Structure formats: structure tokens, C-alpha cells
């Protein structure tokens, strides 16, 4: 018997604050699968299976050819897929993106042509009210170039312009259309020197979109909702594993919410809901969620090629999928969850994360998802996730050295360890103090003002640098023997994504350069 492993740790990772349960829209569960475009028979079987499982949304992909900007590829197949879904009450979302990663570059008029193509689709399929603009612009597979010659991000800034044009084009057809932006990949390497797989992390991509938006002085939004593809780093990962900053999976949704707040607060672009937020807020579409599973010998004849990743097992996939639904149902920022795919791709080099195998045999996850939907786990039965934007550097911590060691007369190394859960810059300093122990408020205030300036006035030693999110760093001030007296460490951190968010931390005052202190004994090699 398959046992679902509901966990508390995931809720703790994502919820900043728990509040009493309140009524909210029901989580939509569905699939992201192009199989219905293959044939009428496949489409009917596919959608009938969706209805049986209780799945209510399917995302179909439409590629755009810049050489034939008004042509809808395989339009007859798309017509049938949309019509058959509509007849069964299945909501269709169209994901529209350029067929070539270099299709939209520089000053070429392709951006306007792409937006016009979206409007053409909206008129052709009036029953479709949800359009995704582009696909994973933070990945070189879908958008090039990723970086400018000077090493700064290029893809997400230029995507921002395309998203604005597409928003206006779709709204000109029907104001009720929901424009879904980014469809952003969960991870990126931010490596301009990468010889392959150049990519930009989702947090930095959102920052670049926001910067371009602000520079444009646009007074209309860019998007109504934001799509994220929160795949795990590895299919053997648990649901709670997540990513280090600046990447983001299901356990890191608060990181994406904060990135959106940093990028867009104070503009016409809606951001994610907070307590007391206006009704018009951004929503998540968690499209392309999937843990890849090993294929049993009984189904192997339906596949070809070779597996290229380490997979999980049927039971673990089912438990994860079952846990996802009730948890996300309690996050008011999440509108829908789509599994990629509903039916496996037969090429083992592609994706085998579906509820059904390529031979249409059902995995345990199919029954778990069906049961969860039938039991109304798509409605929040517990405490909803409540998120508030950070005003300081997220989870900034410092480990200052032991005062007894610093008391030594010949001490000349002045270091301590600092970390934060997001990228940050720092200014660190060693200041004179009047006595040992906790610094008085007046001293902390004086040091805080000094650390804000370009030159840290009154400090004995200073250092500047960067901290990588999720990693501890040793902060090293210049080596120097100090005059006997009292001193205190202080550090000011500023968030990489928004330097207005700062945290200043202080160590207790300690005595250094003590003339009575004996130097530390020299280490000797045995037998020397």
C-alpha cells in the first residue's frame, strides 16, 4: 500500500506567517502536454482521461516562425485540440514562443510581429483566455543572446520589451485575457563564460525585467500572472529540497515573490499578495512540474533511446505529487499546478514524469492525484501561507570571534564569518570602543552612520566584498597589530537585488593588544 508522506517542513520553508484559514479560489490541477495535437483519437483519449482524473487545465505550445510571421503551424491539429478540450470543459492555456532562440534580437521588427501573432491567435480561439508569452527566456535554448558583450544580462531585459508589446496586443483583443509572463526556468548558472547552457537565474532574470520596465517609464502592467517551471534539481530530490539562492523551486516561492517585489513595487505592475493587499495582485502558474521515474520492464517496449538522468521510483513520485496539491492549495498566490507531462514522452532522453507511462498504463501518481482532487484537497483545509516582503537582508547572520582570543598581545588577524540567504554586498569595519561588553545604543548608531558612507569614518580597519546567497563567507579585515584598548566589529549588508534593504550587525566590544597577555605558544613539529 502506498503511503503519502505529508510533511510539515515544506510549509515551514515557505510560510513566513500562518494565519487562520480564509476562503480562497480552488487550486486548478492539470497538465502541460502537447499530445492532444497528434491526432483526434489521441486527443479524445487524452481529454477523457483528464476528465476521469479531475484535471481541469492543459497547456498547449504554439511555436512562432519569424520567417512566416502569420502562419499557425499545424493549425488543423490545434483547432481540434482546442475544440475537443472545450467540449469537455477543459481549460486551454496557449504557450506561444519563437521557434528559434535568436528570432527576436536588436532593432528588428520581429517583436511587433510576434505580438501581432498573439492577437491573431486570440481572435482565432476566443474560448482561450490564458496566453503565456515566451518560454524560459532565462535559458539559451529559448532566447539568445543571454548576455551582453560586457557580461551583463541581455535576455530578460529584451524579453521585457516583448512582454509589454504582447500584453498590449492581447488586451486589445479582449481585456479579459490573462497575460502570463516569463514561464521562467527554475535555475540558471549566471555564467557569461559558459561554453554551453548559458542561463540566467530566475531571481536575476526578474530583476532585469524590472529594470527594463522602470527604464521604459511604462504606465501599464507587463503581465497578469507569472509562470514558473519549478522542476527539482534532481528527480531523486525530496519535495523540500529546493535550491540555493538565486535559483528557486517549489520550496522557494517566497524567493520569487521577494524578487518581484524588489523589481516592481511602486510601479503599475501588480505584485504578489500580502496582508491587506489590493485585490489586483499577481498569481503563480506553476507549469512544468515533474519528477522523472524509472520505467518497469513491462512498459519498456513503448520507449526508445537511453535514459540520461537518475530517476526516482513510482512511490516517491506519487507521494510528492500528492503532497503538492494540498500544500499549494493553501498558498493564495498559486492559481494552478500543471504536471509535465500527463503521458510520458517515449524518448528516454526526454521527460518521463507523467501520471501515465508512454503505453498509457497508470502510475501510482495517477491514482493519488485523482484521489486528492476528488477529496477536494484543492481547497485549503489548514492555515494559508501568508507572505510579507522583506525589509532587511534575508536571514543575515554573523559569527564574531571569541573575545578571549582577540585579547592576545600579538594578535593581528581580524576575521569573522557572515552569511545570508540571498546575495549581498557588505562593508565591514573594526571600530574603537570605550569598554568591554555590549555596545551602547549611541555607539551602534554612530557606527551605523559611518558604515553608510563611501569612507568609513572613525574605523580602525575596513573591508568590502560580496556574500553569495546561502553560503558562509569569511570576512577578513587588513592584518595589523592594534594598540592596547577596546574595539568592536560591525558589518552592514545590502541586498544584491535591492540595496535599499540593509542589515547592520555588531559584535560585543573586546579588549585587544593587552600588554599583559602572553603570546600564543608556537606550534612545533613532533621530533623537530
Helices and strands as residue ranges (DSSP letters): H 9-14, E 17-19, E 28-32, G 35-37, H 40-53, E 57-64, G 66-68, H 75-87, E 91-98, H 110-124, E 130-133, H 155-173, E 178-185, H 202-216, E 225-229, G 250-252, H 253-264, E 283-289, G 297-302, H 314-329, E 334-339, H 364-374, E 384-386, E 397-399, H 403-406, E 414-419, E 424-433, H 441-452, E 459-467, E 472-477, E 485-495, E 502-506, E 510-512
